[in-house]
């Protein structure tokens, strides 16, 4: 698997975990079966994956938050921001490895941009 594809899959995994955490805590099981997302969160996850799949900048960036071009529709951008604000700090408790990896990659990316 190419390095770019590995990055894309890792980013999608992190976003997916953040959306799942948000849905579990904010929507409290409105998705039916345990572990299933509600319709609103599933739509956001599908949209985020689609944007990631179509991203032409994947080779040069780590996360969408570090990108100069924001390709999300305004409504979806606000939804993903809400998820990130809520889930970001909580990732240390629920997914510490992913949280540390995300911070390290973000710091590296910001240093590169300077």
N, C-alpha and C positions, 0 to 999 in steps of 0.2 A: 504494500500500500504506500502510495506517495506521501511525503511529509505533509503536503498541503491537505490531503484527504484525512490524514490522522488528526491534524489541527481542527479541521472542520467537525469531525466526529466528536472530538473532545469538547469543543465549544458547545455543540448540540447537547451533549450529555450534561454539561454543567447547567445550561439554561433549562433543560428538562427537569433536573433535580430542584432547581430554584422554583420553577413553576409548580412542581408537585408539592413542595414544602408550603408554598403560599396557599395552594388550594386546600391542602389538608388542614392548615391552621385557620384560614379565613372562611372557607366555605364548608368546613366540617362535614365531610362525607357526602356532599351533595352530588357526587358522581356515582352513587349507587354502591357497587362492590368496593371493598377495601382496596385502596391503592389506585382506584380509577379516578380520573379527573372529571370535574364537572364540564358541561358543554362549553362554557366561556373559557375556561383554562385550556381545554383541549384545542379550541380554535386558536388561542394564542400560541400554544406549543407548535401546532401545525404551521402557523404563519411564520414563527421564528425559524423553524427548520427550512421552510421554503426560501426565506430571505438568505439564510446561511448557504443553502445549496447554490443559489444564484449569485453569490457574492464574488465579484471579480477581483477583490482586493485581499482575498484570503492568504495569499503568499506573503503579503507585506504587513499584516496586522495580526493581533492576537484576539481581541474582542471587539464587538460592535461599538462599545463605549469609547474605544480608542480610535475609531474611524473618523475621517474628515467628512465622509458622505453618509448621511443618514437616510437609508432607503425605506424605513418603516413609514407606513401611513401615520398621520398625526394621532389618530385614535389608538392604533396599536402601539405606537411609541409610548404614549402615556400609560397604557396598560402594562407594558414591559417595565417601564420605569417604576411603577407602583410595586410590581413583583420584586424587582431588584432592591428597592429601598427596604422592603420588608424582609426578604429572604437573605440578602447579603450578610448582615450581621449574624443571623441565625445559622448560617452555613458552618460557622466554626463549631457549633454544638452538634449539628446533625451530619455534616460531611466535612470534618476537619481537613482531610487530605486535599479535597477539591478546593476548599477555601484558601489554604496556604498556597497551593499551586496557582490559583487565580491571582492572588496578590503578587506573588513573585513575577508572574508573566506580565502583569500590568505595570509594575515598577520598571521592569526591563524595557518594555515598550515605550514608556514615557522618557526613559533615558536615551533611547535611540532617536526619538523625535527631537531632542534638544540639540 
